[in-house]
């Protein structure tokens, strides 16, 4: 994971990139996001994870100032993202990667310069485009999806924002290009202290890249905090399970403890699964675990998969993710201490 960023990290230490308090957006009768409360410290590379319809794209749109919230507030570096000052901090790349198809690549980069005078880094933008052997004189509409993504990323990087919001940016790239783009993201964060929020359904790509985690389910925040802290709060337990049937995926409430050995049920069970006669359970330990159980730290991918399979798992909010402007934490919110 990214750790120990020196000069940029010290420059932005203590700053807040995004802060949301009671944030919600409703489209007609349906809430796309509701009661979303979290803080993202500046300089982090944050994995934004959730199933389809969880509210990830809505959160991006609100943080970029593309929508006004129905309720609550959101700020970017302390200002309203819907204001000109707020928009100056942010660059967003949406899933559809909107570009003007009739413009050539060179004209597209020129447009980026004209719209971002004083901030535009021509060298960075052209390096990303030329790295994929994308001709500058061809129209964007004739490019393959992977090359169009590269042009869109060149506009984002060339703008030199303090905050990048990237919604599934790697989905249509081949493995080699994905590796290259991830390297660019890590270099941007390390060299410039850029805050990056990366949404991806390919969880294996996030492990080793992201040092912050934000999990959404049903339009609400379920997990938020430093990746190391969140992983360290969980333990993966495996051991023999003599009971019949399968425990299946279960949350920590209701039927979570049904059929589980008492030494497992005594902890906060996020998910339990039975394969053959072996039980695997992801728990937040409340103390030592008795019995014939093997304990291990989960990987980030294993942890995220469990929360995706169990969207009603209890919240876990790290101290670093608690908004500074919010009131006392509700009793039902669980936090790391």
Rosetta silent file (secondary structure, phi, psi, omega in degrees, C-alpha in Angstrom):
SEQUENCE: XXXXXXXXXXXXXXXXXXXXXXXXXXXXXXXXXXXXXXXXXXXXXXXXXXXXXXXXXXXXXXXXXXXXXXXXXXXXXXXXXXXXXXXXXXXXXXXXXXXXXXXXXXXXXXXXXXXXXXXXXXXXXXXXXXXXXXXXXXXXXXXXXXXXXXXXXXXXXXXXXXXXXXXXXXXXXXXXXXXXXXXXXXXXXXXXXXXXXXXXXXXXXXXXXXXXXXXXXXXXXXXXXXXXXXXXXXXXXXXXXXXXXXXXXXXXXXXXXXXXXXXXXXXXXXXXXXXXXXXXXXXXXXXXXXXXXXXXXXXXXXXXXXXXXXXXXXXXXXXXXXXXXXXXXXXXXXXXX
SCORE:     score description
SCORE:     0.000 S_00000001
   1 L     0.000  161.473  179.307    0.000    0.000    0.000 S_00000001
   2 L   -74.612  121.435  178.056    1.022    3.602   -0.401 S_00000001
   3 L  -142.896  157.026  169.293    2.741    4.766    2.755 S_00000001
   4 L    69.607   29.612  175.574    5.294    7.322    3.792 S_00000001
   5 L   -66.945  123.569 -167.134    4.746    9.955    1.093 S_00000001
   6 L   -82.683  -90.087 -170.304    7.216   12.584    2.217 S_00000001
   7 H   -61.315  -53.078  179.556    7.050   16.167    0.962 S_00000001
   8 H   -59.334  -39.572 -177.221    3.527   16.194   -0.567 S_00000001
   9 H   -64.822  -41.599 -179.688    2.118   14.272    2.392 S_00000001
  10 H   -68.369  -30.049 -179.192    3.572   16.678    4.931 S_00000001
  11 H   -69.010  -32.883 -175.431    2.262   19.624    2.945 S_00000001
  12 H  -107.165    5.237 -177.581   -1.342   18.405    3.047 S_00000001
  13 L   -56.550  132.031  178.959   -1.264   16.690    6.444 S_00000001
  14 L    88.057  -10.903  179.412   -4.423   17.437    8.386 S_00000001
  15 L   -79.889  159.916  178.907   -6.329   18.745    5.387 S_00000001
  16 E  -116.000  125.234  177.994   -9.683   17.319    4.311 S_00000001
  17 E   -80.323  -52.916  179.401  -10.349   16.432    0.674 S_00000001
  18 E  -131.908  136.188  172.078  -14.052   15.509    0.980 S_00000001
  19 E  -135.246  124.469  178.612  -16.407   15.875    3.921 S_00000001
  20 E  -122.273  136.066  179.130  -20.045   14.784    3.769 S_00000001
  21 E  -132.763  113.173  179.388  -22.569   15.159    6.586 S_00000001
  22 E    59.029   30.305 -172.959  -26.042   13.661    6.227 S_00000001
  23 E   -71.136  134.274  177.829  -25.611   13.853    2.469 S_00000001
  24 E  -151.097  149.600  176.064  -28.529   12.677    0.346 S_00000001
  25 E  -138.459  127.581 -178.813  -29.848   12.966   -3.198 S_00000001
  26 E  -117.530  134.478  172.202  -33.338   11.970   -4.275 S_00000001
  27 E  -108.528  108.099 -173.847  -34.598   11.497   -7.815 S_00000001
  28 L    56.271 -114.797 -176.874  -38.370   11.842   -7.663 S_00000001
  29 L   -94.553  -10.611 -173.627  -39.405    9.278   -5.045 S_00000001
  30 E  -103.290  135.765  176.331  -36.193    7.248   -4.930 S_00000001
  31 E   -90.175  121.230  174.769  -33.122    8.081   -2.880 S_00000001
  32 E   -83.123  -26.069  179.369  -29.860    7.440   -4.733 S_00000001
  33 E  -150.271  139.643 -175.864  -27.869    8.411   -1.632 S_00000001
  34 E  -148.697  131.941  174.626  -29.102    8.902    1.921 S_00000001
  35 E    51.942   45.851 -178.094  -27.539    9.964    5.224 S_00000001
  36 E   -89.115  115.038 -175.441  -24.023    9.657    3.810 S_00000001
  37 E  -132.258  120.308  178.141  -21.529   10.870    6.418 S_00000001
  38 E  -169.485  166.798  173.637  -17.745   10.540    6.169 S_00000001
  39 E  -130.420  134.610  174.887  -14.465   12.414    5.881 S_00000001
  40 E  -113.707  110.625  178.018  -11.674   11.668    3.412 S_00000001
  41 E   -62.996  150.503  179.854   -8.303   13.123    4.456 S_00000001
  42 L   -67.577  150.030  175.164   -6.283   14.769    1.707 S_00000001
  43 L    88.363    0.908 -178.658   -3.539   12.851   -0.033 S_00000001
  44 L   -89.235  156.905  167.223   -5.154    9.416    0.149 S_00000001
  45 E  -107.171  106.961 -168.157   -5.802    6.930   -2.657 S_00000001
  46 E  -105.701  129.466  172.480   -9.300    5.803   -1.752 S_00000001
  47 E   -86.791  120.459  174.493  -11.128    2.708   -2.987 S_00000001
  48 E  -103.314  114.404 -170.172  -14.845    3.441   -3.418 S_00000001
  49 E  -127.069  143.709  175.854  -16.616    0.081   -3.447 S_00000001
  50 L   173.331  158.700  177.759  -20.221   -1.012   -3.622 S_00000001
  51 L   -69.394  168.624  175.571  -22.666   -3.022   -5.717 S_00000001
  52 L   -57.091  135.006 -179.456  -24.472   -1.515   -8.683 S_00000001
  53 L    85.530    4.795 -178.047  -26.974    1.036   -7.447 S_00000001
  54 L   -74.336  -20.779 -179.824  -25.147    1.630   -4.161 S_00000001
  55 L   113.409   11.190 -176.693  -24.728    5.348   -4.889 S_00000001
  56 H   -63.541  -51.207 -179.226  -21.090    5.513   -6.031 S_00000001
  57 H   -64.675  -34.609  176.801  -21.716    7.537   -9.202 S_00000001
  58 H   -63.877  -44.074  178.339  -24.141    9.774   -7.295 S_00000001
  59 H   -61.656  -42.582  176.312  -21.492   10.490   -4.665 S_00000001
  60 H   -57.862  -46.936 -177.861  -19.005   11.343   -7.414 S_00000001
  61 H   -62.767  -38.814  178.440  -21.484   13.719   -9.050 S_00000001
  62 H   -68.312  -42.708 -179.047  -22.172   15.485   -5.753 S_00000001
  63 H   -69.032  -23.043  178.295  -18.472   15.785   -4.876 S_00000001
  64 L   -92.105   -1.309 -179.835  -17.797   17.229   -8.331 S_00000001
  65 L    76.982   16.943  179.776  -20.601   19.784   -8.016 S_00000001
  66 L   -81.419  -21.376  175.091  -22.613   18.269  -10.868 S_00000001
  67 L  -131.516  153.591  170.495  -25.682   17.881   -8.615 S_00000001
  68 L   -95.749  136.864 -179.138  -27.007   19.772   -5.629 S_00000001
  69 L   -68.468  147.620  172.979  -27.836   17.579   -2.634 S_00000001
  70 L   -74.399  -34.975  178.075  -31.445   17.092   -1.582 S_00000001
  71 E  -147.993  160.097  178.349  -30.325   17.022    2.037 S_00000001
  72 E    74.745 -170.659 -176.587  -27.114   17.382    4.010 S_00000001
  73 E  -137.334  156.134  171.231  -23.851   18.940    2.870 S_00000001
  74 E  -142.325  137.504  177.131  -20.685   18.048    0.994 S_00000001
  75 E  -132.413  152.284  177.838  -17.497   20.103    0.777 S_00000001
  76 E  -123.549  116.085 -175.228  -14.247   19.687   -1.139 S_00000001
  77 L    51.921   37.553  173.370  -11.173   21.159    0.546 S_00000001
  78 L    85.048    2.459 -178.944  -13.551   23.147    2.724 S_00000001
  79 E  -126.782  161.914  178.235  -15.619   24.755   -0.049 S_00000001
  80 L   -67.599  122.307 -177.678  -18.840   23.976   -1.897 S_00000001
  81 L   -68.059  -14.656  179.630  -17.919   21.845   -4.949 S_00000001
  82 L   -83.778   -3.054  177.720  -20.717   23.464   -6.984 S_00000001
  83 L   -92.940  158.732  177.507  -18.954   26.851   -6.863 S_00000001
  84 H   -55.410  -38.830  178.480  -16.218   27.924   -9.318 S_00000001
  85 H   -63.833  -41.212  179.061  -13.697   27.783   -6.473 S_00000001
  86 H   -66.357  -43.458 -178.706  -14.806   24.260   -5.601 S_00000001
  87 H   -63.947  -27.147 -179.079  -14.736   23.008   -9.197 S_00000001
  88 L   -64.641  -21.977 -178.463  -11.170   24.240   -9.574 S_00000001
  89 L   -83.476  -19.137 -162.291  -10.037   21.560   -7.122 S_00000001
  90 E  -118.575  141.394  166.441  -11.714   18.587   -8.821 S_00000001
  91 E  -127.328  132.160 -177.381  -11.402   16.535  -11.992 S_00000001
  92 E  -122.333  139.182  172.781  -13.934   13.765  -12.608 S_00000001
  93 E  -121.176  108.735 -177.740  -13.913   10.916  -15.089 S_00000001
  94 L   -83.724  169.530 -175.917  -17.345    9.307  -15.357 S_00000001
  95 L   -60.356  -36.473 -177.229  -18.062    5.799  -16.617 S_00000001
  96 L   -81.098   -6.889  175.656  -19.167    6.979  -20.076 S_00000001
  97 L    47.392   64.589 -174.020  -15.956    9.039  -20.467 S_00000001
  98 L   -66.908  125.517  175.584  -17.623   11.899  -22.411 S_00000001
  99 L  -137.999  159.978  176.581  -15.519   13.324  -25.225 S_00000001
 100 L   -84.290  109.816 -171.982  -16.356   15.244  -28.398 S_00000001
 101 L   -65.691  -24.005 -176.594  -16.171   12.538  -31.111 S_00000001
 102 L   -86.628  -10.599  175.845  -15.649   14.981  -33.995 S_00000001
 103 L   -80.689  147.575  172.156  -12.605   16.607  -32.428 S_00000001
 104 E   -76.315  169.297  177.827   -9.177   15.199  -33.136 S_00000001
 105 H   -61.843  -43.299  179.609   -6.985   14.086  -30.243 S_00000001
 106 H   -62.234  -41.484  178.419   -4.825   17.194  -30.675 S_00000001
 107 H   -66.042  -34.377  177.870   -7.918   19.432  -30.651 S_00000001
 108 H   -64.776  -44.017  178.378   -9.172   17.674  -27.518 S_00000001
 109 H   -67.280  -34.971  176.231   -5.895   18.368  -25.707 S_00000001
 110 H   -63.595  -39.654  177.127   -5.990   21.946  -26.954 S_00000001
 111 H   -61.539  -41.452  177.044   -9.489   22.260  -25.473 S_00000001
 112 H   -58.885  -40.066  178.165   -8.113   20.999  -22.164 S_00000001
 113 H   -65.429  -45.905 -176.139   -5.504   23.743  -22.256 S_00000001
 114 H   -64.699  -34.918 -178.036   -8.018   26.487  -23.120 S_00000001
 115 H   -82.601  -11.976 -175.121  -10.376   25.437  -20.322 S_00000001
 116 L  -134.240   43.218  179.499   -7.625   25.150  -17.720 S_00000001
 117 L   -59.103  136.680 -178.955   -5.246   28.009  -18.407 S_00000001
 118 L    90.361  -15.847  179.728   -2.761   28.408  -15.615 S_00000001
 119 L  -120.288  -20.040 -169.246   -3.208   24.805  -14.458 S_00000001
 120 L   -70.417  134.460  176.097   -2.715   22.737  -17.588 S_00000001
 121 L  -111.755   97.326 -176.939    0.328   20.465  -17.858 S_00000001
 122 H   -62.251  -40.639 -177.440    0.817   19.792  -21.544 S_00000001
 123 H   -60.084  -44.203 -179.223    3.751   17.451  -20.993 S_00000001
 124 H   -64.370  -46.993 -178.087    1.742   15.143  -18.723 S_00000001
 125 H   -62.282  -45.442 -177.571   -1.289   15.008  -21.023 S_00000001
 126 H   -70.117  -31.906  178.659    0.749   14.337  -24.167 S_00000001
 127 H   -63.639  -40.427 -179.644    2.880   11.700  -22.407 S_00000001
 128 H   -66.856  -41.422 -179.782   -0.251    9.692  -21.514 S_00000001
 129 H   -67.659  -48.730 -177.511   -1.601    9.916  -25.074 S_00000001
 130 H   -67.930  -25.771  177.986    1.699    9.113  -26.785 S_00000001
 131 H   -62.094  -22.986  177.133    2.297    6.237  -24.367 S_00000001
 132 L  -103.860   14.897 -179.075   -0.533    4.388  -26.114 S_00000001
 133 L    53.557   40.399  178.441    0.620    5.318  -29.637 S_00000001
 134 L   -85.774  119.852  179.182   -2.566    7.339  -30.094 S_00000001
 135 L   -64.910  137.178 -178.355   -2.273    9.497  -33.259 S_00000001
 136 L   -76.804  -19.275 -173.780   -2.897   13.163  -32.519 S_00000001
 137 L   -98.000    6.436  179.979   -4.526   13.852  -35.886 S_00000001
 138 L   -97.179  154.195  178.782   -7.364   11.283  -35.744 S_00000001
 139 E   -74.054  143.106 -178.114  -10.889   12.007  -34.571 S_00000001
 140 H   -59.660  -36.589 -177.783  -11.745   10.794  -31.087 S_00000001
 141 H   -64.336  -16.574  179.933  -14.884    9.057  -32.380 S_00000001
 142 H   -93.328   -5.045 -176.600  -12.771    6.667  -34.485 S_00000001
 143 L   -79.639  155.474  172.207  -10.647    5.452  -31.573 S_00000001
 144 L   -67.843  163.984 -177.849  -11.094    2.144  -29.770 S_00000001
 145 H   -61.538  -38.186  179.134  -12.655    2.283  -26.307 S_00000001
 146 H   -64.469  -40.207  178.790   -9.275    1.724  -24.672 S_00000001
 147 H   -71.362  -35.395  175.664   -7.677    4.592  -26.572 S_00000001
 148 H   -63.218  -38.856  176.307  -10.614    6.894  -25.806 S_00000001
 149 H   -60.724  -40.962  179.623  -10.112    6.080  -22.135 S_00000001
 150 H   -62.828  -40.800  178.057   -6.464    7.054  -22.445 S_00000001
 151 H   -64.905  -42.410  178.882   -7.428   10.418  -23.984 S_00000001
 152 H   -62.635  -41.203  177.495   -9.975   11.008  -21.211 S_00000001
 153 H   -65.841  -33.821  177.251   -7.359   10.199  -18.572 S_00000001
 154 H   -62.175  -38.278  177.379   -4.949   12.604  -20.274 S_00000001
 155 H   -65.417  -39.950 -179.554   -7.499   15.402  -19.771 S_00000001
 156 H   -66.827  -48.887 -177.991   -7.864   14.491  -16.086 S_00000001
 157 H   -67.856  -39.272 -177.976   -4.126   14.289  -15.407 S_00000001
 158 H   -63.676  -25.023 -178.859   -3.334   17.333  -17.521 S_00000001
 159 L   -74.563  -16.524  179.761   -5.646   19.464  -15.409 S_00000001
 160 L    52.453   57.381 -179.076   -3.475   18.821  -12.331 S_00000001
 161 L   -80.108  161.088  171.241   -6.378   18.696   -9.854 S_00000001
 162 L   -78.534  -24.269 -178.189   -6.046   18.319   -6.092 S_00000001
 163 E  -133.681  123.180  174.576   -8.819   15.696   -6.209 S_00000001
 164 E  -106.925  129.135  175.065   -9.382   13.058   -8.911 S_00000001
 165 E  -113.720  110.903 -172.566  -12.701   11.184   -9.018 S_00000001
 166 E  -118.419  109.687 -176.405  -12.349    8.153  -11.289 S_00000001
 167 E   -97.783  104.179 -177.866  -15.471    6.060  -11.901 S_00000001
 168 L    50.445   54.844 -175.375  -14.464    2.646  -13.306 S_00000001
 169 L   -74.151  -18.485 -172.595  -11.525    4.127  -15.254 S_00000001
 170 L  -103.952    4.271 -169.052   -9.836    0.784  -15.968 S_00000001
 171 L   -61.437  -36.955 -175.457  -12.832   -1.246  -17.131 S_00000001
 172 L  -110.007   27.874  178.092  -12.042   -1.262  -20.870 S_00000001
 173 L  -106.797  146.635  177.060   -8.249   -1.379  -20.691 S_00000001
 174 L   -75.489  164.219 -173.404   -6.099   -4.431  -21.334 S_00000001
 175 H   -55.817  -39.287 -178.851   -3.971   -5.746  -18.437 S_00000001
 176 H   -66.527  -41.711  179.818   -0.749   -4.072  -19.560 S_00000001
 177 H   -69.390  -37.045  176.212   -2.393   -0.669  -19.938 S_00000001
 178 H   -57.403  -45.706 -179.537   -4.151   -1.120  -16.584 S_00000001
 179 H   -60.823  -40.945  179.591   -0.791   -1.709  -14.958 S_00000001
 180 H   -64.713  -45.566 -177.570    0.598    1.425  -16.602 S_00000001
 181 H   -66.164  -39.467  176.264   -2.358    3.606  -15.553 S_00000001
 182 H   -60.559  -40.233  176.559   -2.199    2.336  -11.973 S_00000001
 183 H   -61.837  -38.223  177.329    1.480    3.283  -11.965 S_00000001
 184 H   -65.023  -41.138  178.926    0.547    6.780  -13.148 S_00000001
 185 H   -62.225  -45.364 -179.433   -2.021    7.103  -10.370 S_00000001
 186 H   -64.706  -38.648  178.762    0.473    6.055   -7.710 S_00000001
 187 H   -66.704  -39.633  178.905    3.090    8.442   -9.091 S_00000001
 188 H   -62.219  -43.021  179.756    0.562   11.303   -9.107 S_00000001
 189 H   -66.690  -42.378 -176.137   -0.338   10.647   -5.486 S_00000001
 190 H   -71.713  -40.548 -173.276    3.277   10.275   -4.388 S_00000001
 191 H   -83.520  -33.658 -172.300    4.739   13.236   -6.284 S_00000001
 192 H  -117.606   -3.981 -177.983    1.944   15.793   -5.954 S_00000001
 193 L    69.135   22.634 -179.375   -0.106   14.661   -2.945 S_00000001
 194 L   -66.424  135.610  173.072   -3.164   14.311   -5.176 S_00000001
 195 E   -86.197  128.565 -176.469   -6.204   12.776   -3.525 S_00000001
 196 E  -125.362  128.443  172.945   -7.620   10.006   -5.734 S_00000001
 197 E  -112.726  118.706 -171.105  -10.955    8.252   -5.337 S_00000001
 198 E  -119.114  116.856  175.360  -11.059    5.148   -7.491 S_00000001
 199 E   -98.159  132.183  179.905  -14.211    3.134   -8.104 S_00000001
 200 L  -157.564  142.008  173.444  -13.741   -0.362   -9.496 S_00000001
 201 L   -87.310  -11.611  179.131  -15.551   -3.691   -9.545 S_00000001
 202 L   -91.510   90.153 -170.817  -12.205   -5.479   -9.995 S_00000001
 203 H   -65.236  -30.629 -179.520  -11.275   -5.645   -6.320 S_00000001
 204 H   -61.743  -26.626  179.323   -7.897   -7.286   -6.907 S_00000001
 205 H   -71.148  -23.204 -175.395   -6.775   -4.068   -8.644 S_00000001
 206 L   -83.249  -29.580 -178.141   -7.401   -2.052   -5.487 S_00000001
 207 L   -67.580  127.443 -177.908   -5.289   -4.180   -3.143 S_00000001
 208 L    88.720   -8.767  179.613   -1.804   -2.711   -2.890 S_00000001
 209 L  -109.646  -44.889 -173.211   -2.893    0.544   -4.548 S_00000001
 210 L   -94.966  136.484  177.531   -5.435    2.103   -2.184 S_00000001
 211 L  -109.815    6.558  177.599   -4.625    3.172    1.356 S_00000001
 212 E  -140.810  150.033 -174.593   -8.176    4.274    2.233 S_00000001
 213 E  -131.239  135.485  174.109  -11.495    2.447    1.953 S_00000001
 214 E  -137.186  114.841 -178.025  -15.049    3.660    1.512 S_00000001
 215 E  -110.822  125.944  177.097  -17.791    1.035    1.145 S_00000001
 216 E  -110.465  144.910  172.849  -21.325    2.014    0.117 S_00000001
 217 E  -151.449  131.947  179.836  -24.431   -0.180    0.241 S_00000001
 218 L    53.926   36.834  175.951  -28.041    0.855   -0.319 S_00000001
 219 L    76.205   13.588 -178.045  -26.963    4.486   -0.578 S_00000001
 220 E  -131.525  154.813  177.406  -25.249    4.542    2.840 S_00000001
 221 E   -78.047  126.972  176.746  -21.682    4.338    4.122 S_00000001
 222 E  -104.200  -38.009 -179.232  -20.915    0.927    5.644 S_00000001
 223 E  -139.897  137.509  176.258  -17.124    1.126    6.076 S_00000001
 224 E  -153.054  133.705  176.440  -14.756    4.100    6.004 S_00000001
 225 E   154.183  178.297  175.742  -11.179    4.520    7.127 S_00000001
 226 E   -58.848  136.242 -176.900   -7.506    3.804    6.580 S_00000001
 227 H   -58.297  -42.890 -179.954   -7.144    0.445    4.834 S_00000001
 228 H   -62.315  -40.888 -179.809   -4.647   -0.834    7.412 S_00000001
 229 H   -66.593  -43.361 -178.502   -6.945    0.141   10.291 S_00000001
 230 H   -65.463  -45.326  178.706  -10.010   -1.437    8.708 S_00000001
 231 H   -63.254  -42.344 -178.182   -8.172   -4.664    7.867 S_00000001
 232 H   -65.317  -19.721  178.644   -6.619   -4.764   11.339 S_00000001
 233 L   -81.414   -6.636 -176.388  -10.063   -4.594   12.948 S_00000001
 234 L  -118.823  153.554  175.962  -11.049   -7.885   11.301 S_00000001
 235 E  -134.418  137.842  175.668   -9.919  -11.488   11.623 S_00000001
 236 E   -99.012  116.176 -177.476  -10.550  -14.379    9.262 S_00000001
 237 E  -107.499  135.284  175.790  -11.247  -17.537   11.250 S_00000001
 238 E  -133.563  146.626  179.713  -11.273  -21.039    9.772 S_00000001
 239 E   179.349  177.175 -177.351  -11.873  -24.374   11.430 S_00000001
 240 E   -69.606  143.984  178.570  -13.925  -27.574   11.451 S_00000001
 241 L  -131.560  101.880 -175.495  -17.688  -27.287   11.343 S_00000001
 242 L   -78.751  -10.687 -176.098  -19.488  -30.516   12.239 S_00000001
 243 L   -68.328  159.917  178.672  -22.993  -29.065   11.772 S_00000001
 244 L   -83.755  154.375  174.813  -25.194  -30.009    8.820 S_00000001
 245 L    78.738 -167.973 -177.857  -25.937  -27.620    5.964 S_00000001
 246 L  -125.192  141.431  178.498  -24.275  -24.308    5.251 S_00000001
 247 L   -70.938  -32.657 -179.244  -24.234  -21.152    7.288 S_00000001
 248 L    70.515 -176.889  178.408  -24.246  -19.047    4.181 S_00000001
 249 L   -83.721  129.111 -179.004  -23.609  -15.320    4.165 S_00000001
 250 L  -144.676  147.850  177.502  -25.118  -13.605    7.149 S_00000001
 251 L   -80.566 -177.774 -175.789  -24.815  -10.249    8.817 S_00000001
 252 L   -85.281    0.254  179.007  -23.935   -9.678   12.435 S_00000001
 253 L  -119.157  168.628  177.478  -27.560   -9.225   13.468 S_00000001
 254 H    65.854 -116.233 -174.565  -30.604  -11.476   13.344 S_00000001
 255 H   -86.107   12.588 -175.495  -29.597  -14.909   12.115 S_00000001
 256 H   -58.023  -41.970 -177.410  -25.877  -14.122   12.140 S_00000001
 257 H   -90.046   -2.258 -176.634  -25.150  -16.329   15.094 S_00000001
 258 L   -65.043  123.355  177.237  -27.674  -19.040   14.183 S_00000001
 259 L    80.201   -1.497 -179.187  -25.895  -22.389   13.872 S_00000001
 260 L   -89.731  147.199  174.645  -22.454  -20.940   14.584 S_00000001
 261 L   -56.673  143.808 -175.230  -20.175  -22.315   17.301 S_00000001
 262 H   -60.251  -31.873 -179.533  -20.522  -20.166   20.439 S_00000001
 263 H   -70.543  -19.484  173.714  -16.858  -19.130   20.409 S_00000001
 264 H   -87.855  -45.194 -177.656  -17.479  -17.582   16.943 S_00000001
 265 H   -63.910  -17.126  179.074  -20.917  -16.149   17.703 S_00000001
 266 L   -71.001  -12.506 -179.454  -19.431  -14.316   20.696 S_00000001
 267 L  -106.289  172.339  176.585  -17.773  -11.912   18.257 S_00000001
 268 E   -79.035  105.379 -175.417  -19.214   -9.488   15.694 S_00000001
 269 E   -89.864  120.115  177.358  -19.694  -11.790   12.709 S_00000001
 270 E   -85.397  -45.670 -179.782  -19.644  -10.040    9.355 S_00000001
 271 E  -153.809  142.637  173.706  -19.944  -13.151    7.196 S_00000001
 272 E  -134.849  138.847 -178.837  -19.805  -16.904    7.718 S_00000001
 273 E  -139.478  145.100  177.680  -19.581  -19.596    5.070 S_00000001
 274 E  -116.071  128.379  173.733  -19.346  -23.373    5.155 S_00000001
 275 E  -123.076  112.776 -173.785  -17.467  -25.358    2.529 S_00000001
 276 L    64.238 -118.025  178.383  -17.729  -29.083    3.103 S_00000001
 277 L  -115.423   25.993  178.752  -17.051  -29.434    6.814 S_00000001
 278 E  -117.157  132.773  177.514  -14.975  -26.254    7.165 S_00000001
 279 E  -102.241  133.630  173.222  -16.317  -22.954    8.482 S_00000001
 280 E  -121.970  127.281 -177.332  -14.815  -19.623    7.433 S_00000001
 281 E  -135.197  132.115  171.737  -15.936  -16.508    9.282 S_00000001
 282 E   -96.180  120.875 -174.922  -14.916  -12.878    8.993 S_00000001
 283 E  -132.352  158.611  163.115  -15.310  -11.297   12.425 S_00000001
 284 E  -100.180  109.088 -172.609  -14.484   -8.236   14.439 S_00000001
 285 L   -68.601  138.126  175.388  -12.935   -9.876   17.451 S_00000001
 286 L  -102.316   13.919 -177.024  -14.110   -8.887   20.906 S_00000001
 287 L   150.181 -167.861  179.525  -11.152  -10.654   22.543 S_00000001
 288 L   -64.267  152.574  179.552   -9.265  -13.971   22.197 S_00000001
 289 L  -106.182  119.872  177.874  -10.906  -16.781   20.238 S_00000001
 290 L   -85.316  161.300  174.917  -11.131  -20.139   21.996 S_00000001
 291 L    97.012 -177.835 -172.611  -11.290  -23.455   20.212 S_00000001
 292 L   -84.167   55.494 -174.619   -9.662  -25.028   17.163 S_00000001
 293 L  -110.617  135.221  175.062   -9.718  -21.903   15.000 S_00000001
 294 E   -93.715  124.787 -176.904   -6.964  -20.631   12.733 S_00000001
 295 E  -105.429  139.092  177.667   -6.802  -16.836   12.716 S_00000001
 296 E  -149.528  155.547  173.587   -5.404  -14.732    9.874 S_00000001
 297 L   -75.414  134.477  175.733   -5.611  -11.167    8.629 S_00000001
 298 L   -73.360  154.279  168.524   -7.958  -10.874    5.645 S_00000001
 299 L   -76.717  164.510  177.262   -6.724   -9.348    2.424 S_00000001
 300 H   -60.370  -39.218  179.726   -8.399   -6.141    1.310 S_00000001
 301 H   -63.461  -44.509  179.399  -10.154   -8.096   -1.457 S_00000001
 302 H   -61.916  -41.878 -178.992  -11.504  -10.694    1.009 S_00000001
 303 H   -65.255  -46.113 -178.521  -12.752   -7.981    3.345 S_00000001
 304 H   -64.877  -39.306  178.617  -14.467   -5.986    0.598 S_00000001
 305 H   -61.422  -39.828  179.313  -16.112   -9.098   -0.866 S_00000001
 306 H   -62.476  -44.761 -179.916  -17.601   -9.936    2.523 S_00000001
 307 H   -68.977  -30.382  175.878  -19.122   -6.489    2.909 S_00000001
 308 H   -69.866  -37.088  179.679  -20.461   -6.617   -0.644 S_00000001
 309 H   -75.071  -22.108 -177.274  -22.105   -9.975    0.051 S_00000001
 310 L  -124.705   75.624 -174.384  -23.537   -8.705    3.346 S_00000001
 311 L   -64.993  -17.145  179.808  -24.802   -5.163    2.675 S_00000001
 312 L   -96.297   14.873  176.496  -26.572   -4.993    6.063 S_00000001
 313 L   -61.185  149.753 -178.858  -23.373   -5.599    8.046 S_00000001
 314 L   -63.349  148.437 -179.201  -22.901   -3.080   10.877 S_00000001
 315 L   -64.703  152.929  172.973  -21.058    0.112   10.041 S_00000001
 316 E  -139.093  109.351 -175.807  -17.386    0.545   10.825 S_00000001
 317 E  -118.308  117.612  179.520  -16.136    4.139   10.792 S_00000001
 318 L   -74.230  154.860  177.987  -12.499    4.884   11.630 S_00000001
 319 H   -54.307  -37.494 -179.348  -11.622    8.030   13.592 S_00000001
 320 H   -66.358  -18.293 -178.938   -9.919    9.493   10.505 S_00000001
 321 H   -97.656   -1.093  178.520  -13.229    9.173    8.626 S_00000001
 322 L   -77.716  123.865  179.515  -15.343   10.977   11.219 S_00000001
 323 L   -60.175  139.682 -179.615  -16.382   14.413    9.885 S_00000001
 324 L   -74.492  -23.877 -177.081  -14.997   17.277   11.914 S_00000001
 325 L   -95.258   -0.978 -177.379  -18.183   19.309   11.476 S_00000001
 326 L   -86.166  161.488  176.759  -20.581   16.538   12.494 S_00000001
 327 L   -80.013 -165.100  178.946  -22.139   16.110   15.905 S_00000001
 328 L   -58.764  147.523  179.965  -21.760   13.095   18.192 S_00000001
 329 L   -67.125  134.382  175.461  -21.747    9.705   16.483 S_00000001
 330 L   -58.393  152.312 -174.930  -25.136    7.937   16.501 S_00000001
 331 L   -62.399  -28.362 -175.965  -25.274    4.993   18.880 S_00000001
 332 L   -80.216  -10.189 -179.445  -25.701    2.481   16.089 S_00000001
 333 L   -83.039  129.302  177.863  -22.443    3.510   14.368 S_00000001
 334 L   -97.837  141.715 -178.619  -19.469    1.337   15.265 S_00000001
 335 E  -134.365  161.029  174.782  -16.000    2.867   15.178 S_00000001
 336 L   -80.747  140.830  177.268  -12.398    1.857   15.555 S_00000001
 337 L  -126.295    0.000    0.000  -10.794    2.885   18.798 S_00000001
